[in-house]
Amino acid sequence: MISRLIRKLQHRLSCIAGWTENMEEKKYKAIIEGILFSMGESVELEKIAGTLGLDQKKTKDLIDEMRNEWEEQKRGVTITELDGAYQMCTRPEIYEYLIKIAKQPKRRVLTDVLLETLSIIAYKQPVTKMEIEKIRGVSSDHAVNKLVEYHLVCELGRLDAPGRPMLFGTTEEFLRTFGVGSIDELPVISEDMVEQYKEEAEYEIASELKEEAMNEEQLTLDI
């Protein structure tokens, strides 16, 4: 009889402990949601964990649970991981409805030249313009400046070498745009692809020279 009462008591205590733990997790998740919503930008895992007073593993587990729960519920927002940080973002599926009420953002046009340059920076970073041009075989000033303007590339500092050339690397916006959590998730690039970039750059030069020659010839005929 006494042993039965003890088992019942243990069961009730276990239920209370589970309920208390569940309430604690709900509180932590609510705090995480409030932080990400209020900040707008990405927040490092370390800072979120420090705010909650939890270790980073427990905090990451809570965020992963939230991401899965929101995915199952088909919420209008999701939590995106960006190189060890997290940001609350609108689900891509509702973009077409969002632009009906919000101003449609200006679309960035990524030409083949920009994509080639961006790929080189992504895989070789930190990298200088000289190194980029060595691979492409043509001047890359315009391409790099455009990528910086699009916030896909940023200046990381200067190389400790003669002339102290600027070093470039990808940004958080790059990760967000291409849907990767970190540069480690980028697919492996082969040497054949690098050679293809060189060939395309050489073709680009030849096309530009041909166009210039035709323009000069036309100018001569007009005179």
C-alpha positions as a printed Julia matrix, in Angstrom:
223×3 Matrix{Float64}:
  0.0    0.0     0.0
  2.74   2.42    0.99
  4.81   1.52   -2.08
  1.78   2.26   -4.3
  1.35   5.69   -2.7
  5.04   6.4    -3.19
  4.81   5.51   -6.92
  1.78   7.78   -7.35
  3.58  10.6    -5.58
  6.66  10.11   -7.77
  4.47  10.13  -10.88
  2.78  13.38   -9.84
  6.12  15.0    -9.03
  7.42  13.91  -12.43
  4.39  15.46  -14.15
  4.86  18.71  -12.23
  8.56  18.8   -13.15
  7.73  18.17  -16.82
  5.06  20.87  -16.79
  7.47  23.33  -15.13
 10.19  22.52  -17.69
  7.7   22.96  -20.53
  6.66  26.37  -19.17
 10.31  27.4   -18.92
 10.93  26.44  -22.55
  7.87  28.41  -23.67
  9.17  31.43  -21.79
 12.6   31.12  -23.38
 11.09  30.72  -26.86
  8.93  33.8   -26.32
 12.02  35.77  -25.32
 13.93  34.56  -28.39
 11.03  35.51  -30.65
 10.84  38.95  -29.05
 14.59  39.51  -29.46
 14.65  38.53  -33.13
 11.52  40.54  -33.92
 12.76  43.66  -32.14
 16.3   43.58  -33.5
 15.26  43.1   -37.13
 18.81  42.15  -38.1
 20.64  38.94  -37.3
 21.69  38.28  -33.7
 24.65  36.07  -32.75
 23.87  32.84  -30.92
 26.3   33.82  -28.18
 24.37  37.03  -27.45
 20.99  35.24  -27.38
 22.37  32.57  -25.02
 23.88  35.23  -22.76
 20.55  37.06  -22.58
 18.71  33.87  -21.61
 21.39  32.73  -19.17
 21.68  29.41  -21.01
 24.57  27.67  -22.74
 24.8   27.95  -26.53
 23.87  24.29  -27.17
 20.6   24.57  -25.21
 19.82  27.89  -26.89
 20.47  26.45  -30.36
 18.23  23.47  -29.55
 15.42  25.86  -28.58
 15.84  27.87  -31.8
 15.87  24.69  -33.89
 12.65  23.59  -32.17
 11.09  26.97  -32.96
 12.12  26.71  -36.62
 10.56  23.24  -36.89
  7.38  24.33  -35.09
  6.97  27.39  -37.32
  7.58  25.27  -40.4
  4.88  22.78  -39.36
  2.47  25.63  -38.58
  3.22  27.31  -41.94
  3.83  30.6   -40.17
  4.35  33.75  -42.23
  7.82  34.18  -40.79
 10.76  31.88  -40.29
 14.11  31.95  -38.49
 17.13  31.92  -40.79
 20.6   30.9   -39.65
 23.38  33.09  -40.98
 26.89  31.97  -40.07
 26.29  31.46  -36.36
 23.64  34.17  -36.08
 19.84  34.11  -36.42
 17.34  36.45  -38.05
 13.57  36.48  -38.31
 12.58  36.68  -41.98
  9.43  36.56  -44.08
  8.78  33.19  -45.73
  9.64  33.34  -49.45
  6.26  31.84  -50.33
  4.35  34.97  -49.28
  6.55  37.44  -51.17
  4.01  37.9   -53.97
  1.38  38.92  -51.41
  3.72  41.09  -49.38
  4.59  43.35  -52.33
  0.89  44.14  -52.82
  0.9   46.09  -49.57
  4.56  47.04  -49.24
  6.77  48.86  -51.7
  8.38  46.37  -54.02
 12.13  46.33  -53.44
 14.4   47.22  -56.3
 15.61  44.06  -57.96
 19.33  43.6   -58.33
 20.48  42.42  -61.72
 23.36  39.97  -61.42
 24.95  39.63  -64.84
 27.27  36.77  -65.77
 30.25  39.04  -65.09
 28.98  39.89  -61.6
 28.21  36.26  -60.82
 31.68  35.16  -61.95
 33.33  37.84  -59.83
 31.12  37.03  -56.86
 31.94  33.32  -57.15
 35.66  34.04  -57.11
 35.33  36.26  -54.04
 33.13  33.69  -52.26
 35.6   30.85  -52.75
 38.89  32.76  -52.48
 38.06  35.25  -49.7
 39.71  37.24  -48.36
 40.9   38.22  -51.83
 42.28  41.33  -53.55
 41.17  42.82  -56.86
 44.52  41.84  -58.34
 43.89  38.18  -57.48
 40.38  38.39  -58.94
 41.71  39.93  -62.15
 44.43  37.28  -62.35
 41.74  34.6   -62.47
 39.34  36.46  -64.77
 42.02  38.02  -66.96
 40.24  41.38  -67.14
 39.75  44.47  -65.0
 37.21  43.83  -62.25
 36.84  47.32  -60.77
 33.27  47.81  -62.01
 32.14  44.32  -60.99
 33.57  44.55  -57.47
 32.18  48.06  -56.93
 28.74  46.91  -58.08
 28.81  43.92  -55.71
 29.76  46.24  -52.85
 26.85  48.52  -53.84
 24.53  45.48  -53.72
 25.87  44.66  -50.21
 26.89  41.19  -51.39
 30.58  41.98  -50.93
 32.4   44.16  -48.41
 35.89  45.38  -47.58
 37.55  43.2   -44.94
 40.71  45.21  -44.44
 44.07  45.54  -46.17
 46.66  42.93  -47.06
 49.98  43.32  -45.27
 51.95  43.67  -48.51
 53.45  46.46  -50.63
 50.73  48.93  -51.56
 48.44  47.41  -48.87
 45.72  46.32  -51.35
 42.14  46.06  -50.12
 40.78  42.62  -49.22
 37.22  41.66  -50.13
 34.82  39.01  -48.84
 31.14  38.11  -48.88
 28.57  39.56  -46.5
 25.65  38.31  -44.47
 23.4   39.6   -47.26
 25.19  37.2   -49.61
 24.3   34.26  -47.34
 20.72  35.47  -47.08
 20.37  36.01  -50.83
 21.7   32.58  -51.8
 20.06  30.68  -48.94
 23.16  29.3   -47.2
 23.98  29.36  -43.51
 27.72  29.86  -43.98
 30.35  29.84  -46.73
 31.21  26.29  -45.64
 27.9   25.19  -47.2
 28.9   26.41  -50.67
 29.29  23.59  -53.23
 32.83  22.54  -54.07
 34.17  24.34  -57.14
 36.43  22.52  -59.58
 39.51  23.76  -61.43
 37.53  23.25  -64.66
 35.11  25.94  -63.49
 37.99  28.34  -62.89
 39.26  27.67  -66.42
 35.75  28.29  -67.73
 35.75  31.69  -66.04
 39.03  32.51  -67.76
 37.69  31.47  -71.16
 34.52  33.54  -70.67
 36.62  36.52  -69.62
 38.81  36.16  -72.72
 35.68  36.01  -74.87
 34.42  39.14  -73.12
 37.66  40.98  -73.95
 37.54  39.85  -77.58
 33.92  41.03  -77.9
 34.76  44.44  -76.42
 37.75  44.88  -78.74
 35.68  43.89  -81.75
 32.96  46.36  -80.8
 35.52  49.15  -80.35
 37.07  48.38  -83.75
 33.65  48.48  -85.44
 32.85  51.8   -83.78
 36.16  53.28  -84.95
 35.56  52.02  -88.49
 32.07  53.53  -88.53
 33.48  56.83  -87.29
 36.06  56.85  -90.1
 33.39  56.19  -92.74
 31.22  58.99  -91.4
 34.09  61.43  -91.67
